[in-house]
Amino acid sequence: MPTPIIFDAHESYVISLLFTSDSGTLISAGMDNVIKLWSVPAWSYVKTLEGHANSVNSFALATDEKILVSGSTDTTVKLWSFPQGEIIHSLQDRKKVVAGVAISPDNNWVAAASYGGRAMVWTIRGEPLIGFKTNCKNLTSLAFSPDNQILATGGLGDDIQLWSLPGGELFGTLKGHQTAVYFLRFIQNGKYLVSLGYEGTIRFWDTENWSEETRIQPDVLQIRGMVFSPDQKSIAISMEGRVQVRSLENWLLQDDLEVGTKAVNGMAFSPDGEWFAVGAADRKIRVWRML
């Protein structure tokens, strides 16, 4: 594997990363309260989005890429015009840390996961739609189904909960993880919901009957995060000081990437499959060329 491109990105931990659909821009967020845009493949600085008063913990980009939504420790959710970076709406449900955000695939709704175990959904125009209390102590993860009819939630607690939209009725609870759920994502056009638990298992839930279809128990130190490749045939898992890329079909190791600092945070594949970016506690972004 070639030596990564490394550049200083934020003034504190780099928390989240995402490429635009054309793979031409990398978006990053950090504990320095800002969101930044970087040009690809020059990796040069483009713009800073300022407005949060504390760490930016999560962000999501609408499928039409006209709106970016971010959630922060300052307890607000902000909707930004993209790529202009102007704040369209600043939303607040409760005075609790917002740990995760998502935009529905049809770009009509924005959801936020907050400490205290509450989920909130607004319209893309900033109008409150529904709020509900989950059984998590702190809610950190959520995902919309591709048909916009389900919101899956998880966080500090054993269970994943399934909520119907737009009403917010609880219709299912998925059990098996222990202590916390780190990651939720619908894949293969909604055929599976994939989850990662604190105990280190990756579970694939069949959305036809919500049974556990497959379970992967990686033989590695504790996994801190995961992300799918664009073709959903590989998965990157972050551990202390490194990232492994493995085949989902047979779990064969494809790449073992040394990051060089203990806390590995955000990860992102570019949609064209050419780049893989990692954010870390040393305030840097590392980018590997995968093709």
FENDA-V172610 format. One record per pair of residues at least 24 apart in sequence whose ideal C-beta (glycine too) atoms are under 10 Angstrom apart, sorted by the first residue. I is the first residue (numbers start at 1). GAP is how many residues later the second one is. Records with the same first field share a line. If there is no record, write none. Layout:
BEGIN
I=GAP  GAP
END
This chain:
BEGIN
1=244  253  254  255  256  257  275  287  288  289
2=286  287  288
3=283  285  286
4=253  254  255  256  272  273  274  280  281  282  283  284  285
5=36  38  270  272  280  281  282  283  284
6=37  253  254  272  274  276  278  279  280  281
7=31  36  37  38  277  278  279  280
8=37  274  275  276  277
9=27  29  34  36  268  270  271  273  274  275  276  277
10=24  25  26  38  46  269  273  274  275
11=272
12=43  269  271
13=42  248  250  252  253  266  267  268  269  270
14=249  250  251  252  263  264  265  266  267  268  269  270  271  272
15=40  41  42  43  44  248  250  251  264  265  266
16=40  41  42  43  44  54  55  84  85  249  250  251  252  263
17=42  210  248  249  250  251  252  259  260  261  262  268  270
18=41  42  43  50  209  248  249  250  251  252  259
19=42  211  249  250  251  252  253  255  256  257  258
20=41  45  62  63  250  251
21=40  42  43  44  249  250  251
22=43  248  249  250
23=207  246  247  248  249  250  251  252
24=246  247  248
25=36  40  57  58  245
26=242  244  249  251  253  259  261
27=32  34  41  43  55  56  239  241
28=28  31  238  240  249  251  257
29=26  27  28  29  30  39  41  42  43  236  237  250
30=25  26  27  235  236  249  253  255
31=24  25  26  42  234  250  252
32=24  251
33=39  40  41
34=36
35=24  33  35  43  45  47  50
36=49  249
37=31  45  46  48
38=239  247  249
40=230  232  234  235  237  247
41=229  233  234  246  248
43=232  234  242  244
46=37  39
47=36  37  38
48=37
49=29  31  32  33  34  35  36  37  38
50=35  37
51=25  27  29  34  35  36  39
52=24  25  26  35  38  46
54=43  44
55=42
56=42  45
57=40  41  42  43  44  56  83
58=40  41  42  43  44  54  55  82  83  84  208
59=41  42  43  44  207
60=40  41  42  43  44  50  51  84
61=42
62=41  42  43  44  45  46  48  62
63=40  41  42  43  44
64=39  42  43
65=42
66=41  58
67=36  40  43  57
68=33  35
69=32  33  34  41  42  43  53  55
70=28  31  42
71=26  27  28  29  30  31  39  40  41  42  43
72=25  26  27  29
73=24  25  26  42
74=24
75=37  39  40
76=36
77=24  33  34  35  37  43  45  49
79=24  31  43  45  46  47
88=36  37  38
89=33  34  35  36  37  38
90=36
91=29  31  35  36  37
92=28
93=25  26  27  28  29  35  38
94=24  26  37
96=42  43
97=41  42  43
98=41  42
99=39  40  41  42  43  56  57
100=39  40  41  42  43  53  54  55  84
101=41
102=39  40  41  42  49  50  82  83
103=41
104=40  41  42  43  44  45  47  61  62
105=39  40  41  42  43  81  85
106=38  40  41  42
107=41
108=40  57  58
109=35  39  42  56  57
110=34
111=31  32  33  40  42  52  54
112=27  30
113=25  26  27  28  29  38  40  41  42  71
114=24  25  26  41
115=24  25  40  41
117=36  38  39  40  44
118=35
119=32  34  36  42  44  49
120=48
121=30  42  44  45  47
123=43
129=36  37  38  39
130=33  35  36  37  38  39
131=37
132=29  31  35  36  37  38
133=37
134=25  26  27  29  36
135=24  26  35  38
136=24  25  44  45
137=43
138=42
139=42
140=40  41  42  43  44
141=39  40  41  42  43  44  54  55
142=42
143=40  41  42  43  44  50  51  52
144=40  41  42  46
145=41  44  45  48  62
146=40  41  42  43  44  45  61
147=39  42  43
149=41
150=36  40  43  57
151=33
152=29  32  33  34  41  43  53  55
153=28  31
154=26  27  28  29  30  41  42  43
155=25  26  27  29
156=24  25  42
157=24
158=39  40  41
160=24  33  35  37  43  45  50
162=31  43  45  48
171=39
172=33  35  38
173=37
174=29  31  36  37  38
175=37
176=25  27  29  36  39
177=24  26
182=41  42  43  44
183=40  41  42  43  44  45  54
185=41  42  43  47
187=41  45  61
188=44
192=40
194=32  34  38  41  54
195=31
196=27  28  29  30  39  41
197=26
198=24  25  26
199=24
200=37  39
202=24  33  35  46  49
204=44
214=34
216=30  32  35
217=34
218=26  28  33
219=32
220=24  26  33
224=38  39  40  41  43
225=39  40  41  42  53
226=41
227=39  40  41  42  49  50  51
228=41
229=25  40  42  44  47  61
230=39  40  41  42  43  44
231=38  42
234=35  39  42  56
236=31  32  33  40  42
237=27  30
238=25  26  27  28  29  40  41  42
239=25
240=24
241=39
242=36
243=24  33  35  37  43  45
245=24  31  43  45
254=36
255=33  35
257=29  31
258=28
259=25  27
260=24  26
261=25
END
